[in-house]
Amino acid sequence: MVKTVSVEKLTFKKNLTMIEQFAIKDFLLKWVGRPVEELDHFLELEYNENVFAKMEAIQETALLINGNEQFRYATITEDNQIVIGVLDSNKELQHSIISLDEVLR
């Protein structure tokens, strides 16, 4: 189940280790159901520490989630929760915590 939360309730990490960066990529592959070798073809990610650490979609990339939400980035909170940032149909940034049940489906 994807749980939408307000950003002020989250504490993001200021930097991510290489292991955390690879874990986010691996998680995204499983979440969208694509093989590893296809990730960079449909979702190019770039590590960025601007404001907080995240694996951010390169601007030209447009992965749509739930039909109309555009993927922007994935990160990890200080509580080790994976959080996805998307732009909704109104171009407002929304954050969703992805539960383990969602990953295991």
N, C-alpha and C positions, 0 to 999 in steps of 0.2 A: 504494500500500500504506500502510495506517495502522500506525504503529509506536508501541506503548505504551511509555512511559518513566517512570522514577521522578522525582519533582519535584526532588529534590536534585541531579539531573544537569542541570537547566535553570537558566539565568540570564535572568529576564524583564526587559524594559525597565521603567523607572520611570515613563515617560510616552510617549505615542504622538502623533506629529504628526497633523494632520488627514489628510494623505495616507495615513499608515499606517492610520488608522481607516477611511477609505474603501476601502483595499486589503483590509482584513479583511472588510468588508461585501461587497465584490465577490467575494472568494474564497468566502465562505459561500453566496452566491447560486449561483455555478457549482457548488459542491460538492453542494448539495442539489437543484440543477436547477430553480430557480424564477426567474421573471423579476424584474427589479429592482422593479417596482411592487408586487409581492406580498410583499416582505421584511417590511415593517412589519406586514402582516396576520397572518403566522404566526410571526414571530420578531422581536419588538421588542428592540432592543439599546440599552444605555446605557453611555456611556464612564465608567469608574471607575478611580481611581488608588489605591484602598485596598489596601495591601500591594504591589501592582504594577499596571501599567497593563493594562487589558483592556476588551474590548467584551463586556459582560455581559448575559445574558438577563434581562429583567424577570421577577420571580418568577412571575407568572401564566402566563408562556409555557412550554409544554411540548413542545419539539421532541425527539422520540425518535430516537435513532440506533441502528442495529443491533437494533431491536426493543425493547430494555429500558434503554438508557442515555439519561439525560436531559441535553441540552445545557445547560451553565451559562455558558461564556464561550469566547472566542477571543482570543488574544494573539500577540505576536511576541517571540521571544527576542533576546538581544543578538547572536546569530549569524544573525538574520533568518530564523528558522524559524517557520512558523505552527504554533501549538499550540492544540489544542482541549481544554477541560476539561469532563468529563462526570461525572455521578453514575451509578455502576453499579447493578445490581439490589439490592446491599447498602447503597446510599446512601453508598458510599465514592467519593471524588474520584479520578478517573483522568485522566491527561494523555496525549494522543496527538499525535505529530508527523505532520502530513499531508505526504506526499511529492508531488512534482510530478506523478508518474504518476497519482496519485489525482485530482488536479485536472484533468488533461488527458483523462480518460476520458469 
